[in-house]
């Protein structure tokens, strides 16, 4: 058979256009480009008559014709007789259809069971069909069906015809293979110890290949009860097997397929009656995860304890349908090549798509998946091409036909024929692009090779919902200038484009890359927090004088000779007293910009009794600042931080945000302690005094007698909480003589005022 798809080579013609370079005159600062130019970019879109090469090139796909459309939801199996007649087994009404070479279809047979998962045609054109869930094999000849073999199994998943028209039957849920040579003449050929025989094929030497579930083991059965494990996959189910004449075997494996098929069968079969003479049948199947180890391998199998790396789903009769096993986060399917020396290579794997069937052609391997019914091509150098997307739920079966390929689908049971030449038209819809915010659309440009007689045009549409729905704009008028066509779709957050291709005489346009330019709406910065902290200032390092002494410091030394030395006499007017530690204010803030613009900050302050904001600092990129509190007079103050993205955007579109702190009390002035009545007699003293602060309420008062420790003093009214408080202090048990009494009062800012009195 000739190859279905020609490999896409380098475009021979001159490129129509290069990528557009957008100048500041066209778009404002901050223009963003959405570019698609690779396989991974394009594969997420929607294909209609379009192929995608591994190099990331879009072209018209092979012409697809509908050969057969059933009224059933899925075609499970397709077989072709030597005269070209097709047979299709469907679900969920157990119907088998016949399609002749002219494309005329007819209902051939309706089974009593709802599912016909497998059919096969022998060399004489006799059709065999396996029914489920009450597994039986029927022989259909000249339009008449008769029971051929009953394996006493729940499911019949696969059939294969060997030499001499021997029929092999793969069953579940006991994982047995039967060899049937005539009506009722069937024997157990091999018991795998697995739950299901999910695939059968006969190799070039007449040996039977059997794929199983739930351990994903491929057996090569050479005689009754004699088998060799050809491969143990990491996935639960061997789905399809394609032996080659040179001994190579291609294998498709996946997870959860049996559960999916059984579950869909259960849903559709409930309350559904078969047509014609079939009796009404209702089937309910429960799908459960099999968490424990697999069944024991029967004698003759070299694997004594099979591993089960992924929990598999095993169908069992029950009252309800349980969920399919969740295999998210791990590989869902893989395509393997088993070489004649039994070495194994992984050719393709996916975490998003389930592979359902494969077909080995002369120069490539075709395989189908459940992602919009896609069919891929794998070249000998392992390059994957998306050949065609049927836009059905899944492509379940592939089989060769005369210079073409037939593909059966699920979701709506159809059979398509893929031709050798590209179709006349096709379209590709890009995935929806999220610009992050309302955006102004610029232009669309592309690189493509468009031969004479072919055409390539684009359209766009936009909206503000993540999924393109009725709220979106209509598709725009055609865009035809590859160097940059202005986008007319309304400004919005989301946009997508569509390419429409037309070919002629087997020629097709080839699209290499697409670039869409837009200017996102400039989002304002977001202020997260503003924090103000007041703390004592760190003691600055003293400034040294020319003589090396510290300015503002003094030292007095008295020797035994009575001399006093020092830079100045203590207590004289020349004495320089050290300045007490002042308070410092640290202002810190957090902000961010949704667009990632660098922010610049202005900081302002305002006193409680003022109305205008004063600039404290401007044009800073820092997120904090510290300053001495005594640059502000006593009172309550507010601080405001304004964040702006003006350095990253032109003035007309620059945005800013601001946040104001809670009021902060600044109090640099200590309370004043004023002495009142003082009486000292016979070892007792009575002292009355008053403390007052101009800015903040008093919080604490205490006294010290003769330089001893500090002792708290209560206010006359019992609570120290006002700007002015009166105090009465009575001391008893004083020794005769003078005593030094020091009184200290502190305000809310912890400023202290002192007074002293000598009791005589």
NUTITOR-263582 format. One record per residue (C-alpha): residue in three letters; x, z, y. Coordinates in steps of 0.02 Angstrom, whole numbers, padded with zeros to 5 digits, always signed. Example, Ala and Ser with C-alpha at 12.3 -4.5 7.8 and 13.67 -1.06 7.14 Angstrom:
2
ALA+00615+00390-00225;SER+00684+00357-00053;
! end
This chain:
760
UNK+00000+00000+00000;UNK+00063-00042+00173;UNK+00087+00104+00294;UNK-00066+00150+00392;UNK+00019+00187+00558;UNK+00167+00098+00634;UNK+00297+00218+00709;UNK+00295+00219+00898;UNK+00458+00154+00968;UNK+00529+00159+01142;UNK+00425+00062+01267;UNK+00498-00111+01290;UNK+00428-00147+01461;UNK+00475-00077+01630;UNK+00393+00090+01668;UNK+00242+00068+01779;UNK+00280+00218+01890;UNK+00396+00365+01906;UNK+00345+00542+01941;UNK+00285+00563+02120;UNK+00390+00671+02235;UNK+00276+00766+02352;UNK+00338+00788+02529;UNK+00295+00931+02648;UNK+00199+00807+02754;UNK+00078+00777+02612;UNK+00056+00955+02549;UNK+00086+01122+02629;UNK+00219+01240+02568;UNK+00181+01308+02395;UNK+00120+01148+02310;UNK+00112+01170+02121;UNK+00121+01033+01989;UNK+00033+01038+01820;UNK+00129+00920+01707;UNK+00094+00869+01527;UNK+00231+00771+01439;UNK+00257+00841+01263;UNK+00172+00852+01095;UNK+00133+01036+01121;UNK+00054+00997+01290;UNK-00059+00857+01231;UNK-00109+00924+01060;UNK-00223+01055+01140;UNK-00337+00921+01214;UNK-00483+00823+01144;UNK-00450+00656+01061;UNK-00575+00515+01044;UNK-00494+00363+00965;UNK-00321+00422+01024;UNK-00162+00458+00926;UNK-00021+00575+00977;UNK+00159+00547+00922;UNK+00283+00687+00896;UNK+00374+00624+01050;UNK+00220+00667+01152;UNK+00151+00491+01178;UNK-00032+00450+01179;UNK-00095+00283+01114;UNK-00249+00208+01035;UNK-00276+00272+00859;UNK-00319+00165+00707;UNK-00492+00093+00714;UNK-00617+00213+00635;UNK-00777+00148+00557;UNK-00915+00254+00484;UNK-00939+00206+00302;UNK-01071+00334+00255;UNK-01176+00467+00340;UNK-01270+00593+00236;UNK-01403+00716+00289;UNK-01296+00854+00214;UNK-01183+00974+00306;UNK-01025+00940+00207;UNK-00946+00820+00083;UNK-00847+00923-00041;UNK-00771+00784-00146;UNK-00754+00594-00148;UNK-00707+00482-00293;UNK-00685+00294-00304;UNK-00712+00185-00456;UNK-00599+00039-00498;UNK-00730-00084-00431;UNK-00725+00000-00259;UNK-00885+00099-00277;UNK-00879+00267-00190;UNK-00960+00429-00247;UNK-00984+00577-00131;UNK-01026+00755-00185;UNK-01112+00859-00051;UNK-01170+01034-00009;UNK-01282+01128+00000;UNK-01418+01039-00097;UNK-01315+00979-00243;UNK-01330+00794-00205;UNK-01217+00653-00263;UNK-01222+00487-00171;UNK-01165+00313-00219;UNK-01093+00193-00089;UNK-01062+00014-00144;UNK-00928-00102-00078;UNK-01050-00174+00050;UNK-01075-00001+00125;UNK-01250+00024+00057;UNK-01282+00203+00003;UNK-01410+00283-00112;UNK-01446+00454-00184;UNK-01378+00448-00361;UNK-01417+00622-00427;UNK-01475+00794-00372;UNK-01410+00943-00468;UNK-01507+01099-00507;UNK-01367+01199-00425;UNK-01338+01194-00236;UNK-01154+01145-00239;UNK-01058+01001-00316;UNK-00880+01048-00272;UNK-00792+00920-00383;UNK-00820+00744-00449;UNK-00707+00623-00544;UNK-00718+00446-00611;UNK-00636+00393-00775;UNK-00558+00225-00812;UNK-00724+00155-00872;UNK-00813+00198-00709;UNK-00906+00348-00783;UNK-00938+00486-00656;UNK-00918+00672-00692;UNK-00986+00807-00578;UNK-00956+00995-00581;UNK-01094+01109-00516;UNK-01088+01285-00446;UNK-01120+01430-00445;UNK-01185+01411-00625;UNK-01036+01306-00677;UNK-01075+01153-00782;UNK-01004+00977-00796;UNK-01123+00828-00799;UNK-01087+00651-00853;UNK-01173+00521-00745;UNK-01183+00345-00814;UNK-01300+00205-00762;UNK-01387+00324-00645;UNK-01428+00450-00781;UNK-01352+00624-00790;UNK-01327+00728-00947;UNK-01244+00895-00974;UNK-01068+00860-01034;UNK-00984+01030-01043;UNK-01029+01210-01002;UNK-00871+01316-00983;UNK-00969+01478-00958;UNK-00890+01496-00786;UNK-00965+01537-00620;UNK-00882+01398-00521;UNK-00810+01227-00555;UNK-00689+01191-00414;UNK-00592+01040-00478;UNK-00595+00897-00602;UNK-00456+00777-00655;UNK-00452+00631-00778;UNK-00299+00615-00889;UNK-00241+00483-01012;UNK-00371+00431-01138;UNK-00506+00483-01014;UNK-00479+00665-01058;UNK-00567+00772-00927;UNK-00484+00929-00861;UNK-00599+01060-00785;UNK-00536+01194-00662;UNK-00649+01346-00653;UNK-00676+01513-00568;UNK-00689+01658-00563;UNK-00579+01680-00717;UNK-00451+01548-00670;UNK-00462+01446-00830;UNK-00425+01263-00863;UNK-00525+01172-00998;UNK-00483+01009-01086;UNK-00639+00908-01129;UNK-00632+00757-01245;UNK-00818+00725-01269;UNK-00993+00797-01244;UNK-00981+00982-01283;UNK-00805+00958-01350;UNK-00704+01065-01234;UNK-00571+01193-01269;UNK-00479+01319-01163;UNK-00320+01231-01114;UNK-00236+01366-01011;UNK-00287+01536-00939;UNK-00187+01567-00781;UNK-00237+01747-00752;UNK-00285+01696-00576;UNK-00462+01698-00507;UNK-00489+01514-00467;UNK-00419+01343-00512;UNK-00430+01262-00341;UNK-00342+01098-00374;UNK-00297+00984-00520;UNK-00190+00828-00534;UNK-00101+00731-00672;UNK+00080+00682-00642;UNK+00169+00523-00695;UNK+00217+00600-00864;UNK+00039+00650-00905;UNK+00066+00835-00870;UNK-00071+00933-00784;UNK-00036+01017-00617;UNK-00152+01161-00576;UNK-00162+01253-00410;UNK-00235+01428-00405;UNK-00304+01567-00296;UNK-00278+01711-00246;UNK-00089+01708-00274;UNK-00059+01528-00225;UNK+00031+01481-00387;UNK+00056+01300-00442;UNK+00068+01278-00631;UNK+00133+01129-00729;UNK+00042+01132-00895;UNK+00125+01024-01026;UNK+00022+01075-01179;UNK-00109+01199-01234;UNK-00057+01375-01182;UNK+00110+01309-01120;UNK+00144+01311-00934;UNK+00282+01327-00807;UNK+00261+01401-00633;UNK+00318+01259-00522;UNK+00296+01356-00359;UNK+00230+01523-00297;UNK+00174+01498-00116;UNK+00160+01630+00018;UNK-00020+01578+00049;UNK-00167+01626-00062;UNK-00230+01454-00114;UNK-00156+01291-00174;UNK-00281+01172-00097;UNK-00219+00995-00138;UNK-00088+00918-00253;UNK-00012+00743-00243;UNK+00114+00698-00381;UNK+00227+00548-00350;UNK+00300+00425-00477;UNK+00478+00491-00452;UNK+00428+00669-00497;UNK+00408+00733-00320;UNK+00252+00837-00290;UNK+00171+00866-00121;UNK+00067+01024-00108;UNK-00052+01090+00025;UNK-00082+01278+00031;UNK-00194+01384+00140;UNK-00279+01552+00154;UNK-00462+01597+00133;UNK-00532+01426+00089;UNK-00627+01480-00067;UNK-00708+01619+00033;UNK-00755+01499+00171;UNK-00832+01373+00053;UNK-00926+01505-00045;UNK-00990+01588+00112;UNK-01051+01424+00188;UNK-01133+01382+00022;UNK-01225+01547+00022;UNK-01288+01528+00199;UNK-01352+01352+00174;UNK-01420+01378-00001;UNK-01539+01519+00040;UNK-01715+01453+00036;UNK-01661+01271+00011;UNK-01744+01166-00126;UNK-01663+01019-00214;UNK-01743+00848-00198;UNK-01830+00750-00336;UNK-01841+00836-00503;UNK-01723+00976-00455;UNK-01793+01152-00463;UNK-01789+01265-00311;UNK-01629+01366-00309;UNK-01574+01510-00197;UNK-01397+01576-00207;UNK-01320+01727-00122;UNK-01133+01754-00129;UNK-01032+01903-00068;UNK-00853+01870-00012;UNK-00739+02020-00029;UNK-00556+02046+00009;UNK-00456+02078-00149;UNK-00331+02208-00093;UNK-00259+02259-00260;UNK-00134+02166-00369;UNK-00189+02003-00450;UNK-00246+01990-00631;UNK-00117+01995-00768;UNK-00034+01829-00810;UNK-00078+01770-00985;UNK+00056+01743-01118;UNK+00151+01583-01091;UNK+00165+01610-00904;UNK+00341+01661-00851;UNK+00274+01767-00707;UNK+00226+01935-00777;UNK+00179+02021-00613;UNK+00125+01896-00481;UNK+00140+01949-00302;UNK-00002+01939-00179;UNK+00075+01925-00007;UNK-00088+01889+00084;UNK-00256+01971+00044;UNK-00363+01835-00032;UNK-00551+01812-00039;UNK-00640+01808-00206;UNK-00822+01755-00217;UNK-00937+01871-00313;UNK-01123+01874-00338;UNK-01204+02006-00228;UNK-01344+02045-00107;UNK-01261+01989+00055;UNK-01123+01886+00134;UNK-00968+01980+00190;UNK-00848+01914+00324;UNK-00709+01794+00278;UNK-00538+01876+00265;UNK-00451+01879+00435;UNK-00283+01791+00422;UNK-00248+01786+00609;UNK-00068+01811+00659;UNK+00004+01735+00498;UNK+00021+01558+00435;UNK-00148+01485+00392;UNK-00082+01334+00298;UNK+00074+01239+00248;UNK+00129+01074+00172;UNK+00266+01082+00041;UNK+00372+00955-00052;UNK+00430+01003-00226;UNK+00576+00893-00274;UNK+00610+00832-00451;UNK+00743+00968-00469;UNK+00608+01098-00428;UNK+00682+01141-00257;UNK+00548+01167-00124;UNK+00543+01116+00059;UNK+00414+01167+00190;UNK+00370+01009+00285;UNK+00237+01079+00402;UNK+00149+01243+00435;UNK+00019+01308+00557;UNK-00055+01471+00616;UNK-00205+01384+00695;UNK-00262+01252+00570;UNK-00311+01251+00387;UNK-00247+01102+00289;UNK-00384+01034+00175;UNK-00313+00880+00089;UNK-00163+00766+00083;UNK-00129+00586+00036;UNK+00042+00514-00004;UNK+00065+00337+00061;UNK+00214+00223+00049;UNK+00300+00278+00209;UNK+00210+00434+00264;UNK+00105+00581+00207;UNK-00068+00600+00281;UNK-00149+00771+00285;UNK-00313+00832+00358;UNK-00365+00996+00438;UNK-00513+01095+00503;UNK-00462+01075+00687;UNK-00592+00950+00748;UNK-00569+00858+00584;UNK-00393+00801+00627;UNK-00287+00687+00518;UNK-00098+00698+00539;UNK+00041+00585+00479;UNK+00210+00651+00422;UNK+00354+00527+00421;UNK+00505+00539+00305;UNK+00606+00616+00447;UNK+00472+00752+00462;UNK+00399+00691+00625;UNK+00216+00735+00640;UNK+00092+00617+00722;UNK-00088+00658+00760;UNK-00159+00497+00686;UNK-00342+00524+00728;UNK-00466+00660+00771;UNK-00636+00635+00693;UNK-00714+00772+00801;UNK-00803+00839+00648;UNK-00789+01021+00592;UNK-00661+00979+00458;UNK-00593+00831+00362;UNK-00611+00888+00182;UNK-00547+00741+00080;UNK-00431+00591+00097;UNK-00417+00447-00025;UNK-00340+00274-00019;UNK-00443+00117-00007;UNK-00403-00067+00009;UNK-00273-00073+00150;UNK-00353+00079+00228;UNK-00390+00263+00207;UNK-00556+00349+00181;UNK-00589+00521+00255;UNK-00735+00635+00210;UNK-00789+00768+00333;UNK-00885+00930+00345;UNK-01001+01000+00477;UNK-01093+00837+00455;UNK-01056+00750+00291;UNK-00983+00581+00334;UNK-00855+00459+00265;UNK-00745+00364+00387;UNK-00630+00217+00357;UNK-00464+00210+00452;UNK-00403+00035+00486;UNK-00226-00031+00503;UNK-00241-00087+00684;UNK-00283+00016+00838;UNK-00461+00023+00898;UNK-00515-00065+01055;UNK-00549+00090+01160;UNK-00513+00275+01163;UNK-00509+00425+01278;UNK-00414+00588+01292;UNK-00474+00744+01381;UNK-00339+00864+01436;UNK-00366+01051+01410;UNK-00442+01143+01557;UNK-00309+01198+01679;UNK-00324+01364+01771;UNK-00241+01359+01942;UNK-00266+01546+01960;UNK-00371+01536+02117;UNK-00474+01412+02217;UNK-00358+01265+02249;UNK-00346+01109+02351;UNK-00315+00960+02237;UNK-00181+00835+02283;UNK-00148+00679+02181;UNK-00133+00627+01999;UNK+00016+00524+01942;UNK+00073+00464+01771;UNK+00206+00368+01675;UNK+00143+00240+01551;UNK+00179+00074+01468;UNK+00029-00039+01490;UNK+00045-00212+01415;UNK-00045-00364+01478;UNK-00228-00362+01431;UNK-00229-00172+01411;UNK-00291-00046+01538;UNK-00271+00139+01576;UNK-00377+00234+01702;UNK-00402+00418+01738;UNK-00544+00529+01796;UNK-00549+00712+01849;UNK-00679+00849+01862;UNK-00671+01028+01923;UNK-00767+01191+01923;UNK-00755+01379+01939;UNK-00799+01428+01759;UNK-00664+01435+01626;UNK-00760+01315+01513;UNK-00817+01146+01574;UNK-01007+01160+01582;UNK-01154+01101+01685;UNK-01089+01194+01838;UNK-00937+01079+01846;UNK-00930+00922+01950;UNK-00961+00752+01871;UNK-00814+00647+01815;UNK-00739+00561+01966;UNK-00726+00376+01998;UNK-00580+00292+01906;UNK-00404+00332+01968;UNK-00291+00181+01946;UNK-00132+00208+02048;UNK+00002+00281+01934;UNK+00113+00325+02081;UNK-00016+00447+02149;UNK-00205+00433+02154;UNK-00292+00555+02269;UNK-00406+00676+02176;UNK-00584+00678+02244;UNK-00652+00819+02135;UNK-00709+00973+02234;UNK-00586+01111+02270;UNK-00604+01244+02134;UNK-00505+01355+02018;UNK-00514+01248+01859;UNK-00483+01063+01833;UNK-00458+00937+01693;UNK-00420+00753+01682;UNK-00470+00617+01561;UNK-00375+00459+01515;UNK-00473+00305+01459;UNK-00377+00172+01363;UNK-00423-00006+01321;UNK-00320-00116+01206;UNK-00325-00295+01150;UNK-00263-00392+01000;UNK-00189-00238+00918;UNK-00093-00190+01076;UNK-00116-00018+01151;UNK-00066+00071+01312;UNK+00061+00211+01287;UNK+00047+00363+01400;UNK+00204+00468+01419;UNK+00166+00601+01549;UNK+00039+00654+01679;UNK+00067+00760+01835;UNK-00071+00839+01939;UNK-00021+00917+02105;UNK-00121+01051+02194;UNK-00106+01185+02326;UNK-00173+01352+02268;UNK-00269+01453+02396;UNK-00150+01580+02468;UNK-00204+01750+02403;UNK-00177+01901+02516;UNK-00054+02036+02465;UNK-00122+02191+02381;UNK-00073+02363+02446;UNK-00064+02487+02303;UNK-00016+02650+02388;UNK+00061+02735+02540;UNK+00148+02902+02518;UNK+00213+03020+02653;UNK+00333+03162+02611;UNK+00400+03294+02731;UNK+00553+03391+02678;UNK+00701+03482+02751;UNK+00839+03367+02808;UNK+01003+03369+02716;UNK+01140+03457+02816;UNK+01242+03320+02897;UNK+01428+03322+02879;UNK+01503+03403+03033;UNK+01591+03288+03153;UNK+01775+03326+03164;UNK+01859+03355+03332;UNK+02029+03288+03378;UNK+02109+03451+03324;UNK+02026+03443+03153;UNK+01901+03581+03183;UNK+01716+03551+03156;UNK+01615+03528+03314;UNK+01475+03655+03333;UNK+01554+03779+03212;UNK+01635+03943+03260;UNK+01740+04075+03172;UNK+01780+04253+03227;UNK+01922+04351+03145;UNK+01964+04535+03181;UNK+02136+04599+03126;UNK+02197+04776+03097;UNK+02285+04766+03265;UNK+02118+04749+03352;UNK+02151+04572+03409;UNK+02012+04447+03406;UNK+02057+04268+03370;UNK+01952+04112+03368;UNK+01914+03958+03464;UNK+01798+04059+03574;UNK+01747+04237+03595;UNK+01596+04287+03498;UNK+01441+04313+03601;UNK+01511+04232+03756;UNK+01439+04083+03848;UNK+01569+03970+03768;UNK+01503+04003+03592;UNK+01422+03849+03512;UNK+01283+03896+03391;UNK+01246+03781+03239;UNK+01081+03688+03245;UNK+00954+03737+03115;UNK+00906+03606+02984;UNK+00767+03492+03044;UNK+00630+03410+02941;UNK+00631+03229+02884;UNK+00484+03115+02845;UNK+00497+02990+02702;UNK+00369+02852+02703;UNK+00355+02746+02544;UNK+00233+02613+02488;UNK+00192+02493+02347;UNK+00123+02317+02365;UNK+00118+02155+02267;UNK+00071+01974+02297;UNK-00037+01881+02169;UNK+00054+01719+02210;UNK+00226+01797+02188;UNK+00270+01776+02373;UNK+00406+01887+02446;UNK+00325+02015+02560;UNK+00382+02079+02729;UNK+00319+02243+02803;UNK+00277+02315+02974;UNK+00255+02505+02989;UNK+00150+02584+03125;UNK+00102+02762+03177;UNK-00036+02840+03282;UNK-00068+03020+03335;UNK-00237+03097+03302;UNK-00286+03094+03485;UNK-00225+02915+03517;UNK-00315+02749+03491;UNK-00172+02624+03483;UNK-00048+02597+03343;UNK+00137+02603+03389;UNK+00273+02506+03296;UNK+00389+02618+03196;UNK+00482+02478+03105;UNK+00451+02292+03085;UNK+00512+02148+02977;UNK+00578+02253+02833;UNK+00581+02205+02649;UNK+00614+02383+02593;UNK+00479+02490+02514;UNK+00526+02652+02601;UNK+00599+02727+02760;UNK+00657+02900+02813;UNK+00667+02971+02989;UNK+00682+03140+03076;UNK+00515+03225+03104;UNK+00567+03291+03274;UNK+00559+03118+03352;UNK+00371+03150+03352;UNK+00288+03290+03448;UNK+00186+03421+03359;UNK+00017+03364+03297;UNK-00073+03259+03165;UNK-00016+03080+03135;UNK-00072+02929+03035;UNK+00047+02797+02965;UNK-00003+02618+02927;UNK+00092+02489+02821;UNK+00051+02305+02844;UNK+00113+02185+02707;UNK+00124+02000+02747;UNK+00172+01841+02653;UNK+00213+01751+02816;UNK+00390+01710+02762;UNK+00325+01608+02614;UNK+00178+01520+02697;UNK+00145+01425+02857;UNK+00065+01530+02996;UNK-00111+01456+02975;UNK-00125+01511+02793;UNK-00016+01667+02791;UNK-00109+01821+02732;UNK-00084+02007+02753;UNK-00151+02173+02689;UNK-00137+02349+02757;UNK-00159+02530+02706;UNK-00165+02689+02810;UNK-00102+02857+02753;UNK-00198+03019+02757;UNK-00167+03124+02915;UNK+00000+03214+02914;UNK+00034+03372+03015;UNK+00201+03375+03106;UNK+00251+03546+03171;UNK+00426+03569+03237;UNK+00393+03725+03344;UNK+00402+03898+03266;UNK+00272+04032+03301;UNK+00300+04157+03443;UNK+00300+04340+03395;UNK+00253+04457+03538;UNK+00276+04646+03523;UNK+00140+04763+03585;UNK+00125+04952+03570;UNK+00273+05036+03483;UNK+00277+05223+03440;UNK+00418+05311+03346;UNK+00410+05498+03315;UNK+00458+05623+03180;UNK+00505+05497+03045;UNK+00357+05381+03074;UNK+00330+05222+03174;UNK+00176+05129+03232;UNK+00203+04948+03288;UNK+00074+04826+03351;UNK+00119+04643+03376;UNK+00044+04469+03388;UNK+00099+04298+03318;UNK+00041+04131+03385;UNK+00078+03948+03349;UNK+00030+03798+03454;UNK+00015+03668+03314;UNK-00028+03736+03143;UNK-00112+03893+03074;UNK-00006+04042+03027;UNK+00020+04067+02842;UNK+00139+04214+02817;UNK+00208+04370+02903;UNK+00339+04498+02846;UNK+00460+04628+02910;UNK+00634+04691+02868;UNK+00695+04868+02907;UNK+00879+04898+02932;UNK+00924+04727+02857;UNK+00839+04768+02693;UNK+00727+04648+02598;UNK+00574+04565+02674;UNK+00406+04652+02653;UNK+00241+04558+02679;UNK+00123+04614+02818;UNK-00065+04586+02816;UNK-00161+04525+02969;UNK-00274+04646+03059;UNK-00425+04545+02999;UNK-00358+04538+02822;UNK-00319+04348+02811;UNK-00178+04251+02894;UNK-00263+04085+02930;UNK-00273+04056+03118;UNK-00164+03993+03258;UNK-00157+04171+03325;UNK-00158+04331+03224;UNK-00141+04518+03266;UNK-00043+04638+03157;UNK-00024+04828+03144;UNK+00126+04902+03052;UNK+00141+05087+03009;UNK+00305+05151+02939;UNK+00332+05325+02868;UNK+00473+05424+02789;UNK+00602+05361+02913;UNK+00765+05456+02925;UNK+00819+05528+03090;UNK+00913+05410+03203;UNK+00895+05229+03256;UNK+00819+05094+03149;UNK+00818+04903+03169;UNK+00649+04822+03135;UNK+00639+04631+03122;UNK+00472+04542+03112;UNK+00455+04361+03050;UNK+00300+04248+03054;UNK+00287+04073+02978;UNK+00164+03931+03013;UNK+00095+03797+02898;UNK+00251+03690+02923;UNK+00358+03837+02869;UNK+00431+03859+03043;UNK+00479+04040+03071;UNK+00473+04145+03231;UNK+00559+04314+03242;UNK+00557+04469+03350;UNK+00656+04630+03340;UNK+00637+04805+03400;UNK+00757+04954+03392;UNK+00666+05112+03347;UNK+00745+05259+03439;
! end
